[in-house]
Amino acid sequence: MEYHFYGWKNASVPAVSSKYPGIFTPLDLYRALSSVWCAETCAPRMRADWSPDNPTLGQCSITAFLAQDIFGGKVYGIPLNDGCFHCYNAVGDCVFDLTSEQFGDCQLNYTNNPEQFRKVHFAKYEKHQRYEMLKKLLTRHLSRIEAVSSIPFSAEKKSIEWADAIPDEDERPSPYEPSYHDGSVKNECWNDREVY
């Protein structure tokens, strides 16, 4: 997987929480979130513009606070022209913005920005609900990957031993690649909708 988010080259800060198996660095978190970001986790004011081609759109604050849960540090906000803040993370000297790609080639200033607090952001009920949804989707995604990786593999047969019990490829979501509700593959947001 190629990374293009701000700070990816130095995003090696270790996780301080083991709540999310397989997430050891921000690169791991980005890779996992790439499979779960969706229109439902996007900020409502941006939802009409959200697409699989720009999955980080409208995901900044909930993603930054989730990253803070995992890696510690602080969340800062870049003031935007519309009066809102674009949130990113700083853990010691490591600054990273998992959702910077939504701005394309626009250069953002990651210095001297105000600290952001979840108490203020989550005073908006919908934002807190999106954050909780993102955590659930991430947990479900990681559980599926962990389950698949624990399946016995026979090197001699070069197949999973219980392959006959697996549904056909088009009947199951892939835990390894981003997928969207465009009909190609099911996205994490569209599985088990009764959870929400």
Secondary structure, DSSP 8 states (H G I E B T S, - for coil): ----SBTGGG-----S--SSTT--SHHHHHHHHTTT--GGGS-GGGGGG-BTTBTTTT-HHHHHHHHHHHH-SEEEEEE-TTS-EEEEEEETTEEEBTTGGGGTT-----SS--EE-HHHHTTSHHHHHHHHHHHHHHHHHHHHHHHHHTS-EETTTTEETTGGGS--GGGS--SSS---TTTTS--GGGSSGGG-
